[in-house]
Amino acid sequence: MGYYKVFEGGIPREFGKLVNLVHMDLSLCELEGPIPPELGNLQSLNTIFIHINRLSGSIPKQLGNLTSLVNLDLSANLLSGEIPNELGNLNRLKLLNLFMNRLHGSIVTPCVPKLLTFGMSSPYTN
């Protein structure tokens, strides 16, 4: 699934039913609203790129269910709150970009040792 700027509003909850989806790229789609927790049902996903949108709210802890995930880029959105501990379940993760959001907290092991790219800086933190 690639980016085409065809979705008005937010990420449809129905995307959580695309259980065979492997790659999701909704970058630059002008998306607003929360990340639906239903995305945590997509066990086959290895890549989620939903950066450079206007997504808000917290990162759903259900994303920690995506144990096949290798790339997760949520950067340059309006996400806020604590980074869910459940992201520590993503032990195959190699790319994690969370920068340019209003997030706080830490990333717990076991995902940290395998990370090759990690971005967390934000103009909103001290």
PERABEL-V810291 format. One record per pair of residues at least 24 apart in sequence whose ideal C-beta (glycine too) atoms are under 6 Angstrom apart, sorted by the first residue. I is the first residue (numbers start at 0). J is the second residue. D is the distance in whole Angstrom. If there is no record, write none. Layout:
{{I:J:D} {I:J:D}}
This chain:
{{2:26:5} {2:27:5} {2:28:5} {4:28:5} {10:35:6} {12:37:5} {15:40:5} {19:43:6} {20:44:6} {21:45:6} {22:46:5} {23:47:5} {24:48:4} {25:49:5} {26:50:5} {26:51:5} {27:51:5} {30:54:6} {34:59:6} {36:61:4} {39:64:4} {44:68:6} {45:69:5} {46:70:4} {47:71:5} {48:72:5} {50:74:4} {50:75:5} {51:75:4} {52:76:5} {53:77:6} {58:83:6} {60:85:4} {63:88:4} {68:92:6} {69:93:5} {70:94:4} {71:95:5} {72:96:4} {73:97:6} {74:98:5} {74:99:5} {75:99:4} {76:100:6} {78:102:6}}
